[in-house]
Amino acid sequence: MMLYPSMSTLLSRVKSRYMLVNVIAKRSRDIAEYAGEEHVKLEKKPVSIAIDELAEGDYIAVARNPGTFEE
């Protein structure tokens, strides 16, 4: 079974699998929160939308400097 987008495509956009999981999770929460606040019915699940957006280059994951904290 072939999955789209492929892992190699997604990993070309981020530095590691760990970062990939975190980026997709964060974006998925943002999508779900927006849909809830604006009462928007989503055609696909937030995770699927986040994966597609990352694969298409609609947003870029940027790593913070290690050892720094933001509040």
N, C-alpha and C positions, 0 to 999 in steps of 0.2 A: 504494500500500500504506500503510495507516494503522498506525502503531506506538503501542502503549500501554506505558507512559504517554508522553504527548507531551513534546517538548522544552520547550514553554512551561510545562507543569506542573512539570517538574523544575527549570527555571530560576527558577520562582517561589519555590523553597525555598532556593536558593543565589544568591550574588551574580554569578557568572560561569561560563562554560563550563569554564574552567581549574579553578575550585574544584569544580565538579560532577564532573569526571573524577577529581580527587584524593580527594574524599569517597567516591565509589563504589569506587575502587580500595582505599582503606583499609578500608572496611567489608567489601568482598569478601574481603580477606586475613583479617580477623578472623573472618568466618563460616567460611572454609575451615580456618583453624587450629583453631577450636573443634570443627568436625566431625571433624577428624583426631584431636584429642586425646580426644574423647569417643566415637569410633568410631560417629558418627551418619551414616547414609546420607541424603544430600540428594536431594530430589525434583527440584530445579532447580539450575542452576549458581549459584555464589555471586554472580556479577555480577547475574544476574536477580533474586535475592533482595534484594540491596542496592538495586537500582533500585526494586523494588516497595516496599520499606520506606521509602525516601526519599519516593516519590510519595504514599504513604499517611500520611506524617507520623509514622511510628513512631520516627524519630530526627531530630535537628536538627543541621545543620552550623553551627558557630560559628567564625568566623575569629579567629585570634590577632592581637594587635597587631603590625603590621609592625615589623621591626627587633628583635624579641625572639626569643630562642632558648630552647627547653626541651630538657633532656636527661633 
